[in-house]
């Protein structure tokens, strides 16, 4: 329901085995990682901005999502030495044949316009090559018809990038980033279709619940890029509770269990169909 339509170009690449470095653009915070990672038929590890790991419970939950903190200078020079750990962790994962996703822009500003690339991706690849690790490289361009709210239409384009030579010198990093930029810039294809939510009985059944969650998230994430990812996370964990509440209301008024489960199933199916 949150992502009503996901179109993938070169879908066969999602079956890729062995060490894999996934390089993507970054228009929509943690939601980018969740959506891209969910398409691959394997576990995917992510490098994510370090300031999100500032609290202990944040580190715990982000760790469950296979996220590895990476720090920018604006988050404090005292943390930059931790990036060596992040780079080494990524290289070790590649050595084990795992998939690692990194957002080469190193920043999210809720825009499909590419931002200047950081050096981290090339450094990871350079470090891997020095250890005789040559992962497959996927360039993934992701674009949304809207960057706020449910019913997103998403285009994902995946391309296999072949390395012509190893990264040995600073100019090789620049050339590598230039090649990635050309692929990403060509393949970011923002969907033109608008999201339509039909105001049916199902709409009014969910309206108060959704609007309450939406307002809380809008207040908490004001002035940040986290709106969509926080909204998705809260809905993911609270919507089942909302369905349980409906279950108990129907049970208290005396409906039989088969009828109740049938109603809940219809709610789920009709909710999906109500978003176009």
C-alpha positions in Angstrom: 0.0 0.0 0.0 2.9 2.4 0.8 4.5 1.7 -2.6 1.6 0.9 -4.9 3.6 0.4 -8.1 7.3 -0.5 -8.4 8.7 -0.9 -12.0 12.1 -2.5 -12.4 14.3 -2.3 -15.4 16.7 -5.2 -15.9 15.0 -7.2 -13.2 17.1 -10.3 -14.0 20.1 -8.7 -12.3 18.3 -9.0 -8.9 19.3 -12.7 -9.0 23.1 -11.8 -8.9 25.2 -14.1 -6.8 28.6 -13.6 -5.2 30.2 -10.3 -4.0 28.1 -7.4 -5.1 28.6 -3.6 -4.7 25.3 -1.7 -5.3 25.7 2.0 -6.0 22.6 4.1 -5.9 21.3 7.7 -5.9 19.7 8.9 -2.7 16.5 11.0 -3.0 14.4 9.6 0.0 16.4 8.8 3.1 16.3 5.3 4.6 13.3 4.4 2.4 15.7 4.1 -0.6 17.7 1.4 1.2 14.6 -0.5 2.3 13.0 -0.5 -1.2 16.2 -1.3 -3.1 17.2 -4.0 -0.6 13.8 -5.6 -0.7 14.1 -6.2 -4.4 17.2 -8.3 -4.2 16.7 -12.0 -3.5 19.5 -12.0 -0.9 20.6 -10.1 2.2 21.9 -6.6 1.5 24.0 -4.5 3.9 23.8 -0.7 3.8 26.1 2.2 4.6 24.0 4.9 6.3 24.7 8.4 7.7 26.3 8.1 11.1 24.2 10.8 12.9 21.2 8.4 12.8 23.1 6.1 15.1 23.6 8.6 17.9 21.2 6.9 20.3 21.6 3.4 21.6 18.1 2.2 20.6 18.6 3.7 17.1 21.9 1.7 16.7 20.1 -1.4 17.8 17.2 -1.1 15.3 19.3 0.1 12.4 21.7 -2.8 13.1 18.8 -5.2 12.6 18.4 -3.7 9.2 22.0 -4.5 8.4 23.0 -0.8 8.4 26.6 0.3 8.9 27.3 3.9 10.1 29.4 6.2 8.0 30.2 9.7 9.1 30.5 13.1 7.3 32.7 16.0 8.4 29.6 18.0 9.4 28.8 15.3 12.0 32.1 15.9 13.8 35.7 15.4 12.9 36.1 13.2 16.0 33.9 10.6 14.2 35.7 10.5 10.9 38.2 7.8 12.1 35.2 5.5 12.4 34.8 5.5 8.7 37.9 3.3 8.3 35.9 0.7 10.3 32.9 1.2 8.0 35.1 0.8 4.8 36.9 -2.2 6.2 33.5 -3.8 7.3 32.2 -3.3 3.7 35.3 -4.9 2.2 35.1 -7.9 4.6 31.4 -8.4 3.6 32.4 -8.3 -0.1 35.1 -10.9 0.7 32.5 -13.2 2.2 30.4 -12.9 -1.0 27.8 -10.5 0.5 26.0 -7.5 -1.1 26.8 -4.0 0.0 24.7 -0.9 -0.9 26.2 2.6 -0.8 24.7 5.9 -1.7 27.4 7.6 -3.7 26.1 11.1 -3.1 26.7 10.7 0.6 23.7 13.0 1.3 20.0 13.1 0.9 18.1 16.3 0.1 14.7 14.9 -1.1 15.5 15.6 -4.8 16.1 13.5 -7.9 18.8 16.0 -8.9 22.2 14.3 -8.4 24.5 15.9 -5.8 28.3 15.9 -6.0 29.7 12.4 -5.3 31.8 11.6 -2.3 35.0 9.6 -2.2 33.7 6.7 0.0 32.5 4.4 -2.8 35.7 4.6 -4.8 37.7 4.0 -1.6 35.8 0.9 -0.8 36.3 -0.5 -4.3 40.0 0.5 -4.2 40.5 -1.3 -0.9 38.7 -4.4 -2.1 40.8 -4.5 -5.3 44.0 -4.3 -3.2 42.8 -7.5 -1.4 42.1 -9.1 -4.8 38.4 -8.8 -4.4 36.6 -7.8 -7.5 32.8 -7.5 -6.9 30.1 -7.2 -9.5 29.0 -3.6 -9.6 25.3 -2.6 -10.0 24.4 1.0 -10.6 20.8 1.5 -9.4 18.8 4.6 -10.2 15.6 5.1 -8.1 12.9 7.7 -8.6 9.5 8.4 -7.1 6.4 10.1 -8.4 6.2 11.8 -4.9 8.5 12.1 -2.0 5.8 12.4 0.7 3.1 9.9 1.7 1.6 6.6 0.7 0.8 5.2 -2.8 4.2 5.8 -4.3 4.9 4.9 -7.9 8.6 4.0 -8.2 11.0 3.4 -11.2 14.1 1.4 -10.5 16.8 1.0 -13.2 19.6 -1.5 -12.6 22.8 -1.6 -14.7 25.8 -3.9 -14.6 29.0 -1.7 -14.6 32.1 -3.3 -16.0 35.4 -2.0 -14.6 37.9 -1.3 -17.4 40.8 -0.9 -14.9 41.6 -1.0 -11.2 41.5 2.1 -9.0 45.1 3.0 -8.1 45.4 6.7 -8.1 43.2 9.8 -7.2 42.5 10.4 -10.9 41.1 6.8 -11.1 38.6 7.7 -8.4 37.6 10.8 -10.3 37.1 8.8 -13.5 35.2 6.1 -11.7 32.8 8.7 -10.2 32.4 10.3 -13.6 31.4 6.9 -15.1 28.9 6.2 -12.3 27.4 9.8 -12.7 26.8 9.3 -16.4 24.9 6.0 -15.8 22.8 7.3 -12.9 22.0 10.6 -14.6 20.8 8.9 -17.7 18.6 6.4 -15.9 16.8 8.4 -13.2 13.3 8.3 -14.6 10.7 10.0 -12.3 7.2 8.5 -12.8 4.8 11.0 -14.2 1.6 9.2 -12.9 -0.1 10.8 -9.9 -1.2 8.8 -6.9 -5.0 8.5 -6.7 -6.6 7.5 -3.4 -10.3 6.5 -3.9 -12.6 7.9 -1.2 -14.4 4.6 -0.6 -15.7 3.1 2.7 -12.2 1.7 3.2 -10.7 5.2 2.9 -12.9 6.5 5.7 -12.2 3.4 7.8 -8.5 4.3 7.7 -8.7 8.1 7.5 -8.4 9.0 11.2 -5.7 6.4 11.9 -3.6 7.5 9.0 -4.1 11.2 9.5 -3.1 10.9 13.2 0.1 9.0 12.3 0.9 11.4 9.4 0.6 14.5 11.6 2.8 13.0 14.3 5.5 12.2 11.7 5.2 15.6 10.0 5.8 17.3 13.4 8.7 15.1 14.4 10.5 15.3 11.0 9.9 18.9 10.2 12.9 20.4 8.4 14.5 17.0 7.8 14.5 14.4 5.0 13.2 11.6 7.2 9.4 12.1 6.7 8.8 9.2 4.3 11.1 6.7 6.0 9.7 7.4 9.5 6.1 7.4 8.2 6.7 4.0 6.6 8.3 2.6 9.7 5.5 3.7 12.0 2.8 2.4 9.7 4.6 -0.9 9.4 4.5 -1.4 13.1 1.2 0.2 14.0 -1.1 -0.9 11.2 -1.2 -4.5 12.4 -2.2 -3.1 15.8 -5.0 -1.2 14.2 -6.2 -4.4 12.5 -6.1 -6.2 15.9 -8.2 -3.4 17.3 -10.8 -3.9 14.5 -10.7 -7.6 15.3 -11.6 -7.1 18.9 -14.4 -4.6 18.1 -15.9 -7.2 15.8 -15.4 -10.0 18.3 -17.0 -8.0 21.1 -20.1 -7.3 19.0 -20.5 -11.1 18.6 -19.4 -11.9 15.0 -18.1 -15.4 14.4 -14.3 -15.8 13.9 -14.5 -17.0 10.3 -16.6 -13.9 9.4 -14.1 -11.6 11.3 -11.1 -13.0 9.5 -13.0 -12.7 6.2 -13.7 -9.0 6.9 -10.0 -8.4 7.8 -8.9 -10.1 4.6 -11.3 -7.9 2.6 -10.0 -4.8 4.3 -6.4 -5.6 3.2 -7.4 -6.5 -0.4 -9.7 -3.5 -0.8 -7.1 -1.1 0.8 -4.6 -2.2 -1.8 -7.1 -1.6 -4.6 -8.1 1.8 -3.3 -4.7 3.3 -4.1 -3.9 3.8 -7.8 
